[in-house]
Each structure stands twice: as C-alpha cells, then as structure tokens.
Amino acid sequence: MDNVNGDDNGVRHRNLARMSTFSDPDSPVNGECSRGEDNQSTGDSCFRSIGRKHSGGKIEVENMISKKLQLKRKAEDMKKDLIQEFDNQVSDFMDSLIEESASLEPAPLPAAFSPPVSDMEKSRLGLTMCSSRHFRPPHGNGKQFVSRRSLLDELFEVNHIRTIYHMFIALLILFILSTLVVDFIDEGRLVLDFDLLVYAFGQFPLVVCTWVFMFLSVLMVPYPLFKLWTQTQTVSSSRHKLYSFLFGSMFLLYQALGLGFLPTYVVVVNSLPPASCFIIILEQVRLMMKAYSFIRENVPRVLAWTKDKSSPGPVVPRVSQYFYFLFAPTLIYRDKYPRSPMIRWSYVATKLLQVLGCLFYTYYVFVRLCIPQFRSISLQFFDLRVMVLGVFNSILPGVLFLFLFFFAFLHCWLNAFAEMLRFGDRMFYKDWWNSTSFANYYRTWNVVVHDWLFHYVYRDFLLISQKRFRTAAMLFVFTLSAVVHEYILAICFGFFYPVLFCLFMCFGMMFNFILHDQRKGPIWNIIMWTSLFLGHGVILCLYSQEWYAQRYCPLKEPSFVELLQPRSWTCERSMMTN
C-alpha cells in the first residue's frame, strides 16, 4: 500500500510539473510571481502586473481581430476585382483566339458552333460531324467568318431562359383576348379585319416591282463595272488612273441615282404607307451597302496584283459568288463563307412563323397601347405636361417594339435566310442586354451593321488620316449612322422631325464617352437599361404625336420652312385660333 501511495504521489507530482510546464507564460506559476507567497505586497503587485498583462493581451487580440477583418474585407474586394478582370480577360482571349484561328491556313475542323443536327438528319445525309472553315478576307485583314450559332438559339436550350420566351407568348395571348373582348363589348361582334395591317402594307404589288428593279440593277451594274475596270488594269497602259476615275464615277453615279434617288422617288410620289416604305427604303440601304462592300473588298486585290503580278491574272469573283452575297445575311463580302452541312426546313418554318407572330404582336401593341392614347393626346395642347405624360405612357410599348424588332429581324429573319443559304456564321448580335456601357451596346446590338461601319467607315477614316483622329472617326461614324436612321424615318413617315438624330448626336455621343468600357458592375447595366427605356419612350411619343398632327392639320401648300417645322407644336393652337 505504501508503495502504491508513493507511486500515486509520484504520478501526481509529475502531472503537476507537466501542467506547470505547459501553463500560460503570464500565469503566476512562472517567473517571479511564483515567489509571491513570501509576502502580501509582492503578491498584490504580482496580481496587478498579471491584470495589466491580461488587459494588454486583450487589446492586442482585439487589434489582431480588427486587422484580420480588414484584411478579409480587402481580400474579398480584391477577389471581386480579380474575378471581374479574369472574366474580361477570358472573354477578350476567346475573341482574339477565334480571330487568330481564322488567320491560320483553312483546314476542316469540327463545327462546335454549328446549328444542331438531329440523329435522323445525320443518318439521312451520312454525316457524323459538320466540317467548317475559317475564312480570311481577300486582302488579308478585316472581318473573319467562323461557323457559330446565334446566341439565342443556345440560350433557348436552357429552360430558365426559354420560360421568358413563353412569358412573351402568354402576353401576346392576353393582348389578343383583350382586343377580342373589347371589340365584342363595343361592337357586339368579333372584329377580325386587321385594318391596320392592311393599311400599313398597302400597294404591295408596287413594292414588289420596285424591289425587283433594285435587285436586278445591283446584280447587273456593279459586277460588270468591276469586271470591265479589272480588264483595263490587266493591260499595260498609262491611263490606269483615268480608267479608275471613270469607272469609279460611274459606280458612284449609279449608287446616287439608280439606288438612291429612284426608289425614294417611287415612295414619295406614290405616298406608300409606312410598312411598304420601310421595305423599300431598308432594302435600298442594304443593297447600297452590299454593292459598296463588293467593290471595296475586291479593288485592293486587283491593285495589289498590278504591283507584283505574282499570278497570270487578278482574282475576279464569279457571278455565282456575287449572287450568293446579295442574299447572304451579311454586309461584308467574301468569296466563300463557312457553310452548314444541310438545310433544316423545319427550323426555317419555325423562324418565319415567329416573324409572323411578331408582326401580329406589333399590331396588337399598336391597337391596345398606342392608338387610343395618341388619338386623345393629339387633340390637346402640346405642352410640357402632355409630353411628359405621353413619354412615360410610351415606355412600355416602346420597349416591346425594341424586343420585337430585335427578335423578329436580327434573330428570326436573319437566321431563316442563313439556314436556307447554309450560311454558317450566325453571330448577328451579341449579348447586348448585358452591356454596362453604351460603347459595348453599340458594338453588340447589331453586329451586321456594326461590322460594315467599323471596317468601311471607321477604319478607312483612320487609314486616310494615318490613325491621328480617332475621336473624329468615331464622330463621323455616329453622324453617318444618325443621318441614315433619320433619312429612313423621314421618308417612311412622310415628315421631317429629327428626334432620333438629336438623340443619336447628343445623348448617344455623350453616353458613349460617359458610359464607356471602363464602367463595370450591375449599376451601369441598370443605367443603360433605364436610358434605353426612356429613349424609346421619347421616340415613340414624339413621332406618334407628329404623325397624328400631320393628319389633323394638313398644309395645303406648305413652304420649305413649314415642312421643316413640326406640326405637333402648332397643330392644336392653330385649330383653336381658327
């Protein structure tokens, strides 16, 4: 027993020694405080010292925690910035990778971005994969075409995104039901005459004849002129510049008179309704841009050949290549484009039906939201109160028209023609809805037109000015775009009211420099959407008021100044005066 007790005491002594060894250095077991048992004063001072050490340690811990929290917040901020920067770098890298891959020697590659082909279609054609190529511009620089799908086609494969499409269909059904119910209550019967559509597309045979004339002229004038000019360059002569000036003048004269004046004259003289006017004028602008692109892309090749003459003759495009380009959904000419393996007629039918659905959607928006409002507004004095109320009441239909135009034309119509022509590059737009700057919005909203303006206006301006006036080049692009947009609206509506021109040149230019590419974050996307909503409300309100004012207060023999003066400013006042 004694031995056992002795062993227990030894174990306890060893445990106490071990505990004192691993105890807190500030505890009274260590240092001088272990001798504090000798007298009371020493013990009191020891405990005061311990208290100061504990309070000092607490302050140090709190400071350490505060520093850790600050470092954590700083790390989180750096994490957000790094993620955003990484996302931008990856996006830029992928874009540059696509462009650089297009500069490589063409080789068959799997078309990862090609439209999906069903197993039945593959087996019917004996295809296991679609081969695509990257196509370089004729003179070595410019836009490069790559096989890829439209962004909405990819997004609609996600159920969450497709639900938004279903919501718009449900809204269309409600518009139809509300129109039918109101007509039944007011008229006692269902009114299904669609008189607004019949009026808007009036004189359609004349529209078809005018389009046929424009198309045949583009087919038979620019290409023969270019071919004749090419023959003059292949013959040794000292008059190359004279021939170039002569044929260039003939081409510009054709652009101004054949495509510029005659279609506009037909529209104005015959007083075509708005939709018919838009068909002719938009086709006029499209064909003029295509003819210019064909000449602009092929002339440098011939001039380069005349300098080195590395081949027996210059490369002249075939008529079939030019004919294909006139229908292709692009404004940039290439001898060849990436092609899809087959035509999916079910896809074409779906897109054309969606275009027809958007047309009826626009009709019901006009009937339910626009016509009743502006008929009553046009009978009132034009003042600030009427304008403000009209603008805010026009925001909803204006935004719906924005979405409908984008979906019907930039997605459905262009994809339908791309599918029928087996045109592989379907990037007609980018994710403009995610833009945090107006500069990015202008680049991504309509890629087809932006490519033409960028390569043939902006870059050529810099080439002529030797890259010294970038701001002036941007201003020139904005001015040209604003003039063309205002020209289209003025001819189609039958009056001059430069609302869109002023918005382009004032707010558009200002927002382009204020909301630039350095603006990131959700708040800038909200600001961009707010500006778009308000801008489309202003455009719809002011043009609709002017439309009704022109009908309520026509001028018998207007002077040139009266034609330039908006009738909505004086229409009701003159009626009240009379």
C-alpha positions as CSV (number, residue, x, y, z in Angstrom):
1,M,0.0,0.0,0.0
2,D,2.8,2.4,0.9
3,N,4.4,1.6,-2.4
4,V,1.1,2.2,-4.2
5,N,0.6,5.5,-2.4
6,G,4.1,6.5,-3.2
7,D,3.6,5.7,-6.8
8,D,0.4,7.8,-6.9
9,N,2.1,10.7,-5.2
10,G,4.9,10.5,-7.7
11,V,2.4,10.4,-10.6
12,R,0.6,13.5,-9.2
13,H,3.9,15.4,-8.8
14,R,4.9,14.6,-12.3
15,N,1.4,15.7,-13.7
16,L,1.7,19.0,-11.7
17,A,5.2,19.5,-13.1
18,R,3.9,18.8,-16.6
19,M,1.0,21.2,-16.1
20,S,3.3,23.9,-14.9
21,T,5.5,23.4,-17.8
22,F,2.6,23.9,-20.4
23,S,0.9,26.6,-18.5
24,D,0.4,30.2,-19.7
25,P,3.6,32.2,-19.5
26,D,1.6,35.0,-17.9
27,S,0.3,32.8,-15.1
28,P,1.6,33.2,-11.6
29,V,3.2,29.8,-11.7
30,N,6.0,31.1,-13.8
31,G,8.7,33.7,-13.2
32,E,8.8,35.9,-10.1
33,C,5.1,35.6,-9.4
34,S,5.8,32.0,-8.2
35,R,7.6,33.6,-5.3
36,G,4.7,35.8,-4.5
37,E,3.9,33.6,-1.5
38,D,6.7,35.2,0.6
39,N,4.8,38.4,1.3
40,Q,1.5,40.0,0.6
41,S,2.8,43.2,-1.1
42,T,4.7,41.2,-3.6
43,G,1.7,39.1,-4.3
44,D,-0.5,42.2,-4.8
45,S,1.9,43.8,-7.2
46,C,2.2,40.5,-9.0
47,F,-1.5,40.2,-9.4
48,R,-1.7,43.9,-10.7
49,S,1.0,43.0,-13.1
50,I,-0.9,40.0,-14.2
51,G,-4.0,42.2,-14.7
52,R,-2.2,44.7,-16.8
53,K,-0.8,41.8,-18.9
54,H,-4.2,40.3,-19.4
55,S,-5.8,43.7,-20.3
56,G,-2.9,44.4,-22.7
57,G,-3.2,41.0,-24.2
58,K,-7.0,41.6,-24.7
59,I,-6.3,44.8,-26.5
60,E,-3.7,43.1,-28.7
61,V,-6.2,40.3,-29.5
62,E,-8.8,42.9,-30.4
63,N,-6.4,44.7,-32.6
64,M,-5.4,41.5,-34.2
65,I,-9.0,40.6,-34.9
66,S,-9.7,44.0,-36.3
67,K,-6.7,43.7,-38.6
68,K,-7.8,40.3,-39.7
69,L,-11.3,41.6,-40.5
70,Q,-9.8,44.5,-42.5
71,L,-7.6,42.0,-44.4
72,K,-10.6,39.8,-45.0
73,R,-12.6,42.7,-46.5
74,K,-9.7,43.8,-48.6
75,A,-9.3,40.2,-49.8
76,E,-12.9,40.0,-50.7
77,D,-12.7,43.2,-52.6
78,M,-9.6,42.0,-54.4
79,K,-11.4,38.7,-55.1
80,K,-14.3,40.5,-56.8
81,D,-11.9,42.7,-58.9
82,L,-9.8,39.7,-59.9
83,I,-12.9,37.7,-60.9
84,Q,-14.2,40.6,-63.0
85,E,-10.8,41.1,-64.5
86,F,-10.4,37.4,-65.2
87,D,-13.8,37.3,-66.8
88,N,-12.9,40.2,-69.1
89,Q,-9.5,38.7,-69.9
90,V,-11.1,35.3,-70.8
91,S,-13.7,37.0,-73.0
92,D,-11.1,39.0,-74.8
93,F,-8.8,36.0,-75.1
94,M,-11.6,33.9,-76.6
95,D,-12.5,36.6,-79.1
96,S,-8.9,37.0,-80.1
97,L,-8.4,33.3,-80.3
98,I,-11.3,33.0,-82.7
99,E,-9.9,35.8,-84.9
100,E,-6.4,34.4,-84.8
101,S,-7.6,30.9,-85.6
102,A,-9.2,32.4,-88.7
103,S,-5.9,33.7,-89.9
104,L,-4.5,30.1,-90.0
105,E,-4.5,28.0,-93.1
106,P,-8.0,26.8,-93.7
107,A,-8.5,23.2,-92.6
108,P,-11.5,21.1,-91.9
109,L,-12.5,21.5,-88.2
110,P,-15.4,20.2,-86.2
111,A,-18.0,22.9,-86.1
112,A,-18.6,23.2,-82.4
113,F,-20.8,26.2,-83.0
114,S,-22.8,24.9,-86.0
115,P,-26.6,24.5,-85.7
116,P,-27.5,21.2,-84.1
117,V,-28.3,18.4,-86.5
118,S,-30.6,15.6,-85.3
119,D,-29.5,12.0,-85.5
120,M,-32.1,11.3,-88.2
121,E,-30.7,14.1,-90.3
122,K,-27.2,12.9,-89.8
123,S,-28.1,9.3,-90.8
124,R,-30.0,10.6,-93.8
125,L,-27.1,12.5,-95.0
126,G,-24.4,10.1,-93.8
127,L,-22.8,12.8,-91.6
128,T,-21.2,12.2,-88.3
129,M,-19.9,15.8,-87.9
130,C,-20.1,19.1,-89.6
131,S,-16.9,20.4,-91.2
132,S,-16.4,24.1,-91.2
133,R,-13.7,26.5,-92.2
134,H,-12.4,29.9,-91.1
135,F,-12.4,32.4,-94.0
136,R,-10.0,35.2,-94.3
137,P,-10.8,38.5,-96.1
138,P,-9.5,38.8,-99.7
139,H,-6.8,41.3,-98.9
140,G,-5.6,39.8,-95.6
141,N,-7.3,41.9,-92.9
142,G,-10.9,42.5,-91.9
143,K,-13.7,40.5,-90.5
144,Q,-13.2,36.8,-90.3
145,F,-16.2,34.5,-90.6
146,V,-16.4,31.4,-88.3
147,S,-19.2,28.8,-88.1
148,R,-21.2,29.5,-84.9
149,R,-24.8,29.6,-83.7
150,S,-26.8,32.6,-82.8
151,L,-26.7,33.3,-79.1
152,L,-30.5,33.0,-78.5
153,D,-30.5,29.5,-80.1
154,E,-28.0,28.4,-77.5
155,L,-29.8,30.2,-74.6
156,F,-33.2,28.8,-75.5
157,E,-31.8,25.4,-74.8
158,V,-31.8,26.4,-71.1
159,N,-35.3,26.0,-69.6
160,H,-35.0,29.1,-67.4
161,I,-34.3,31.3,-70.5
162,R,-37.0,29.6,-72.6
163,T,-39.5,30.5,-69.9
164,I,-39.0,34.2,-70.7
165,Y,-39.9,33.4,-74.3
166,H,-43.1,31.6,-73.0
167,M,-44.0,34.7,-71.0
168,F,-44.0,36.9,-74.1
169,I,-46.2,34.3,-75.8
170,A,-48.6,34.5,-72.9
171,L,-48.6,38.3,-73.1
172,L,-49.5,38.0,-76.8
173,I,-52.4,35.7,-76.0
174,L,-53.6,38.3,-73.4
175,F,-53.4,41.1,-76.0
176,I,-55.4,39.0,-78.4
177,L,-58.1,38.2,-75.8
178,S,-58.4,41.7,-74.6
179,T,-58.8,43.0,-78.1
180,L,-61.5,40.4,-78.9
181,V,-63.3,41.1,-75.7
182,V,-63.3,44.9,-76.1
183,D,-64.4,44.6,-79.8
184,F,-67.2,42.2,-78.7
185,I,-68.4,44.6,-76.0
186,D,-68.2,47.7,-78.2
187,E,-69.4,46.3,-81.5
188,G,-71.5,43.3,-80.3
189,R,-69.4,41.0,-82.6
190,L,-65.8,39.9,-83.2
191,V,-63.9,42.3,-85.4
192,L,-61.2,40.4,-87.3
193,D,-60.5,42.7,-90.2
194,F,-56.9,43.7,-89.3
195,D,-57.4,47.0,-91.0
196,L,-54.2,48.5,-89.6
197,L,-52.1,45.7,-91.2
198,V,-53.9,46.1,-94.4
199,Y,-53.3,49.8,-94.5
200,A,-49.6,49.5,-93.4
201,F,-48.8,47.1,-96.2
202,G,-50.8,48.8,-98.9
203,Q,-49.8,48.9,-102.6
204,F,-47.8,45.8,-102.1
205,P,-47.5,44.9,-105.8
206,L,-45.7,48.2,-106.4
207,V,-43.4,47.4,-103.5
208,V,-42.5,44.0,-105.2
209,C,-41.9,45.6,-108.6
210,T,-39.7,48.3,-107.0
211,W,-37.7,45.7,-105.2
212,V,-37.2,43.6,-108.3
213,F,-35.9,46.7,-110.2
214,M,-33.4,47.5,-107.3
215,F,-32.2,43.9,-107.1
216,L,-31.7,43.5,-110.9
217,S,-29.9,46.8,-111.1
218,V,-27.5,45.8,-108.3
219,L,-26.9,42.4,-110.0
220,M,-26.3,43.9,-113.5
221,V,-24.4,47.2,-112.8
222,P,-21.7,46.9,-110.1
223,Y,-20.4,43.5,-111.1
224,P,-20.0,44.3,-114.8
225,L,-18.5,47.7,-114.0
226,F,-15.9,46.0,-111.7
227,K,-15.1,43.3,-114.3
228,L,-14.6,45.9,-117.1
229,W,-12.4,48.0,-114.8
230,T,-10.3,44.9,-114.0
231,Q,-9.7,44.3,-117.7
232,T,-8.4,47.8,-118.0
233,Q,-5.9,47.1,-115.2
234,T,-4.6,44.0,-116.8
235,V,-3.5,45.8,-120.0
236,S,-0.2,47.8,-119.9
237,S,-1.3,51.4,-120.2
238,S,-0.6,54.8,-118.8
239,R,-4.3,55.5,-118.3
240,H,-4.9,53.3,-115.3
241,K,-5.8,56.2,-113.1
242,L,-8.1,57.7,-115.8
243,Y,-9.9,54.4,-116.1
244,S,-10.2,54.1,-112.3
245,F,-11.6,57.6,-112.1
246,L,-14.1,56.9,-114.9
247,F,-15.4,53.6,-113.6
248,G,-15.4,54.9,-110.0
249,S,-17.5,57.9,-111.1
250,M,-20.0,55.6,-112.9
251,F,-20.3,53.5,-109.8
252,L,-21.0,56.4,-107.5
253,L,-23.5,57.9,-110.0
254,Y,-25.3,54.6,-110.1
255,Q,-25.3,54.5,-106.3
256,A,-26.7,58.0,-106.1
257,L,-29.3,57.8,-108.9
258,G,-30.1,54.1,-109.5
259,L,-30.3,53.0,-105.9
260,G,-30.5,56.4,-104.1
261,F,-33.0,58.6,-106.0
262,L,-35.3,56.3,-108.0
263,P,-36.6,54.1,-105.1
264,T,-37.1,57.2,-102.9
265,Y,-38.9,58.9,-105.8
266,V,-41.3,56.0,-106.1
267,V,-42.0,56.0,-102.4
268,V,-42.7,59.8,-102.2
269,V,-44.7,60.2,-105.4
270,N,-47.0,57.2,-104.7
271,S,-47.4,58.1,-101.0
272,L,-46.8,54.5,-99.9
273,P,-47.9,53.6,-96.3
274,P,-45.3,53.1,-93.6
275,A,-44.6,49.3,-93.7
276,S,-44.4,49.3,-97.5
277,C,-42.0,52.3,-97.3
278,F,-39.8,50.6,-94.8
279,I,-39.5,47.5,-97.0
280,I,-38.2,49.6,-100.0
281,I,-36.0,52.0,-98.1
282,L,-34.4,49.4,-95.9
283,E,-33.7,47.3,-99.0
284,Q,-32.3,50.3,-100.7
285,V,-29.9,50.9,-97.9
286,R,-28.9,47.2,-97.7
287,L,-28.2,46.9,-101.4
288,M,-26.2,50.1,-101.4
289,M,-24.1,48.8,-98.5
290,K,-23.6,45.4,-100.2
291,A,-22.6,47.0,-103.5
292,Y,-20.0,49.2,-101.8
293,S,-18.7,46.2,-99.8
294,F,-18.2,44.2,-103.0
295,I,-16.2,47.0,-104.7
296,R,-14.3,47.8,-101.5
297,E,-13.1,44.3,-100.9
298,N,-12.1,43.4,-104.5
299,V,-10.5,46.6,-105.7
300,P,-7.5,46.2,-103.3
301,R,-6.8,42.7,-104.7
302,V,-6.6,43.9,-108.2
303,L,-4.4,46.9,-107.3
304,A,-2.1,44.5,-105.3
305,W,-1.9,42.3,-108.4
306,T,-0.9,45.1,-110.7
307,K,2.1,45.8,-108.4
308,D,3.6,42.3,-108.1
309,K,1.8,40.3,-110.8
310,S,2.5,37.1,-109.0
311,S,-0.2,35.3,-110.9
312,P,-1.3,35.3,-114.6
313,G,-4.3,37.4,-113.8
314,P,-6.1,39.1,-110.8
315,V,-8.7,37.1,-108.9
316,V,-12.1,38.1,-110.1
317,P,-15.2,36.7,-108.2
318,R,-17.6,34.6,-110.1
319,V,-21.2,35.8,-110.7
320,S,-22.5,33.0,-108.5
321,Q,-20.4,34.2,-105.6
322,Y,-21.7,37.8,-106.0
323,F,-25.3,36.5,-106.4
324,Y,-24.9,34.5,-103.2
325,F,-23.5,37.5,-101.3
326,L,-26.6,39.6,-102.3
327,F,-28.8,37.3,-100.4
328,A,-26.4,36.3,-97.6
329,P,-27.2,37.8,-94.1
330,T,-24.0,39.8,-94.0
331,L,-22.8,43.2,-95.4
332,I,-19.2,42.1,-95.7
333,Y,-18.2,40.5,-99.0
334,R,-16.1,37.2,-99.1
335,D,-15.5,34.8,-101.9
336,K,-16.5,32.0,-99.6
337,Y,-18.3,31.7,-96.2
338,P,-18.5,28.9,-93.7
339,R,-21.4,26.7,-94.7
340,S,-23.6,24.3,-92.7
341,P,-24.0,20.7,-94.0
342,M,-27.7,20.8,-94.7
343,I,-30.9,22.9,-94.7
344,R,-33.3,22.3,-91.8
345,W,-36.6,23.3,-93.3
346,S,-38.4,22.8,-90.0
347,Y,-36.0,25.4,-88.5
348,V,-36.8,27.8,-91.4
349,A,-40.5,27.3,-91.0
350,T,-40.3,28.0,-87.3
351,K,-38.3,31.2,-87.7
352,L,-40.7,32.5,-90.4
353,L,-43.7,31.7,-88.2
354,Q,-42.0,33.6,-85.4
355,V,-41.6,36.6,-87.7
356,L,-45.3,36.4,-88.5
357,G,-46.1,36.1,-84.8
358,C,-44.0,39.2,-84.0
359,L,-45.9,41.1,-86.8
360,F,-49.2,40.4,-85.1
361,Y,-47.7,41.1,-81.8
362,T,-46.8,44.6,-83.0
363,Y,-50.3,45.0,-84.4
364,Y,-51.9,44.3,-81.0
365,V,-49.5,46.6,-79.2
366,F,-50.4,49.4,-81.5
367,V,-54.1,48.7,-81.2
368,R,-54.2,48.3,-77.4
369,L,-51.5,50.7,-76.2
370,C,-50.6,53.3,-78.8
371,I,-53.6,54.3,-81.0
372,P,-56.1,55.0,-78.2
373,Q,-53.5,57.0,-76.2
374,F,-52.2,59.2,-79.1
375,R,-55.6,59.9,-80.6
376,S,-56.6,61.6,-77.4
377,I,-53.2,63.3,-76.8
378,S,-53.1,64.8,-80.3
379,L,-56.4,66.7,-79.5
380,Q,-54.8,68.5,-76.6
381,F,-52.4,71.5,-76.4
382,F,-48.8,70.5,-76.9
383,D,-47.1,71.5,-73.6
384,L,-44.7,70.0,-71.2
385,R,-47.3,68.2,-69.2
386,V,-48.7,66.4,-72.2
387,M,-45.3,65.5,-73.5
388,V,-44.1,64.1,-70.1
389,L,-47.3,62.0,-69.6
390,G,-47.0,60.8,-73.2
391,V,-43.4,59.8,-72.8
392,F,-43.9,57.7,-69.7
393,N,-47.0,56.1,-71.2
394,S,-45.0,55.2,-74.3
395,I,-42.2,53.4,-72.4
396,L,-43.9,50.1,-72.2
397,P,-44.9,49.9,-75.9
398,G,-41.6,51.4,-76.9
399,V,-39.7,48.6,-75.1
400,L,-41.9,46.0,-76.6
401,F,-41.2,47.3,-80.1
402,L,-37.5,47.1,-79.3
403,F,-37.7,43.5,-78.2
404,L,-40.0,42.6,-81.1
405,F,-37.7,44.2,-83.7
406,F,-34.6,42.5,-82.3
407,F,-36.2,39.1,-82.1
408,A,-38.1,39.2,-85.4
409,F,-35.4,40.7,-87.6
410,L,-32.0,40.2,-86.0
411,H,-32.7,36.7,-84.8
412,C,-35.6,35.0,-86.7
413,W,-35.4,36.7,-90.2
414,L,-31.6,36.6,-90.5
415,N,-31.4,33.0,-89.1
416,A,-34.1,31.9,-91.5
417,F,-32.1,33.2,-94.5
418,A,-28.9,31.9,-93.1
419,E,-30.4,28.4,-92.8
420,M,-31.8,28.5,-96.3
421,L,-28.4,29.6,-97.7
422,R,-26.5,27.3,-95.3
423,F,-24.6,30.4,-94.1
424,G,-22.5,29.2,-91.1
425,D,-21.7,32.4,-89.2
426,R,-24.8,33.2,-87.3
427,M,-23.4,35.9,-85.0
428,F,-25.8,38.6,-86.0
429,Y,-25.8,40.1,-82.5
430,K,-24.0,39.5,-79.2
431,D,-25.2,39.7,-75.5
432,W,-26.1,43.4,-75.8
433,W,-28.5,43.0,-72.8
434,N,-25.5,42.5,-70.5
435,S,-23.9,45.8,-71.6
436,T,-22.7,48.1,-68.9
437,S,-21.6,50.8,-71.4
438,F,-23.2,52.3,-74.4
439,A,-20.0,51.7,-76.3
440,N,-20.4,48.0,-75.8
441,Y,-24.1,48.2,-76.6
442,Y,-23.4,49.9,-80.0
443,R,-20.9,47.1,-80.8
444,T,-23.2,44.2,-79.8
445,W,-26.8,45.3,-80.6
446,N,-26.5,44.9,-84.4
447,V,-23.2,43.2,-85.4
448,V,-24.1,43.0,-89.1
449,V,-24.3,46.8,-89.4
450,H,-21.6,47.5,-86.9
451,D,-19.1,45.4,-88.9
452,W,-19.8,47.4,-92.0
453,L,-19.4,50.8,-90.2
454,F,-16.3,49.6,-88.4
455,H,-14.4,48.2,-91.4
456,Y,-15.5,50.6,-94.2
457,V,-16.1,53.9,-92.3
458,Y,-14.1,53.9,-89.0
459,R,-11.0,52.0,-90.2
460,D,-10.9,53.7,-93.6
461,F,-11.2,57.1,-91.9
462,L,-8.2,56.2,-89.7
463,L,-6.3,54.8,-92.7
464,I,-6.8,58.1,-94.6
465,S,-5.9,60.2,-91.6
466,Q,-2.9,57.9,-90.7
467,K,-4.6,57.0,-87.3
468,R,-4.3,60.5,-86.0
469,F,-8.0,61.4,-85.4
470,R,-9.7,58.5,-83.6
471,T,-12.3,60.8,-82.0
472,A,-13.1,62.4,-85.3
473,A,-13.5,59.0,-86.9
474,M,-15.9,58.0,-84.1
475,L,-17.9,61.2,-84.5
476,F,-18.1,60.6,-88.3
477,V,-19.5,57.1,-87.7
478,F,-22.1,58.5,-85.3
479,T,-23.1,61.3,-87.7
480,L,-23.4,58.9,-90.7
481,S,-25.5,56.4,-88.7
482,A,-27.7,59.2,-87.3
483,V,-28.3,60.7,-90.8
484,V,-29.2,57.3,-92.3
485,H,-31.6,56.5,-89.5
486,E,-33.3,59.9,-89.7
487,Y,-33.5,59.6,-93.5
488,I,-35.3,56.2,-93.2
489,L,-37.8,57.6,-90.7
490,A,-38.4,60.8,-92.6
491,I,-39.1,59.1,-95.9
492,C,-41.3,56.3,-94.3
493,F,-43.3,58.6,-92.1
494,G,-43.6,61.4,-94.6
495,F,-42.4,64.2,-92.4
496,F,-39.1,65.6,-91.1
497,Y,-38.8,65.5,-87.3
498,P,-35.2,64.9,-86.3
499,V,-35.9,63.4,-82.8
500,L,-33.8,60.3,-83.5
501,F,-31.0,62.4,-85.0
502,C,-30.8,64.6,-81.9
503,L,-30.8,61.6,-79.6
504,F,-28.0,60.0,-81.6
505,M,-25.8,63.1,-81.8
506,C,-26.5,64.5,-78.3
507,F,-27.3,61.8,-75.8
508,G,-25.8,58.9,-77.9
509,M,-22.4,60.6,-78.2
510,M,-22.5,61.8,-74.6
511,F,-23.3,58.4,-73.2
512,N,-20.7,56.8,-75.5
513,F,-18.0,58.8,-73.7
514,I,-19.5,58.8,-70.2
515,L,-20.7,55.1,-70.1
516,H,-17.5,53.7,-71.6
517,D,-16.0,50.3,-71.4
518,Q,-14.3,51.0,-68.0
519,R,-17.8,51.1,-66.4
520,K,-18.4,47.8,-64.8
521,G,-20.9,46.4,-62.4
522,P,-24.7,45.9,-62.2
523,I,-25.5,49.6,-61.6
524,W,-24.2,50.6,-65.0
525,N,-26.3,47.9,-66.7
526,I,-29.3,49.3,-64.8
527,I,-28.4,52.8,-66.0
528,M,-28.1,51.6,-69.6
529,W,-31.5,49.9,-69.5
530,T,-33.1,52.9,-67.9
531,S,-31.7,55.1,-70.7
532,L,-32.9,52.7,-73.4
533,F,-36.4,52.6,-71.9
534,L,-36.7,56.3,-71.6
535,G,-35.2,56.9,-75.1
536,H,-37.6,54.6,-76.8
537,G,-40.5,56.2,-74.9
538,V,-39.4,59.6,-76.2
539,I,-39.1,58.4,-79.8
540,L,-42.4,56.6,-79.8
541,C,-44.2,59.5,-78.1
542,L,-42.9,62.4,-80.3
543,Y,-43.1,60.6,-83.6
544,S,-46.7,59.4,-82.8
545,Q,-47.8,62.9,-81.9
546,E,-46.3,64.3,-85.1
547,W,-48.0,61.6,-87.1
548,Y,-51.4,62.5,-85.9
549,A,-50.7,66.2,-86.1
550,Q,-49.8,65.8,-89.8
551,R,-53.2,64.2,-90.4
552,Y,-55.3,66.5,-88.2
553,C,-53.7,69.7,-89.5
554,P,-52.5,69.2,-93.1
555,L,-51.0,72.1,-95.0
556,K,-52.3,72.8,-98.5
557,E,-49.3,74.5,-100.0
558,P,-46.5,74.3,-97.4
559,S,-43.4,76.3,-97.8
560,F,-39.9,74.7,-97.2
561,V,-39.8,76.2,-93.7
562,E,-43.2,74.9,-92.8
563,L,-42.1,71.4,-94.0
564,L,-39.2,71.6,-91.5
565,Q,-41.4,72.8,-88.6
566,P,-43.1,70.1,-86.5
567,R,-46.8,70.3,-86.9
568,S,-47.4,68.9,-83.4
569,W,-46.1,72.1,-81.9
570,T,-48.7,74.3,-83.5
571,C,-51.5,72.0,-84.7
572,E,-54.0,72.3,-81.8
573,R,-53.2,76.0,-81.3
574,S,-54.0,76.8,-84.9
575,M,-57.2,74.8,-84.8
576,M,-58.3,76.7,-81.6
577,T,-57.4,80.0,-83.2
578,N,-59.5,79.2,-86.3
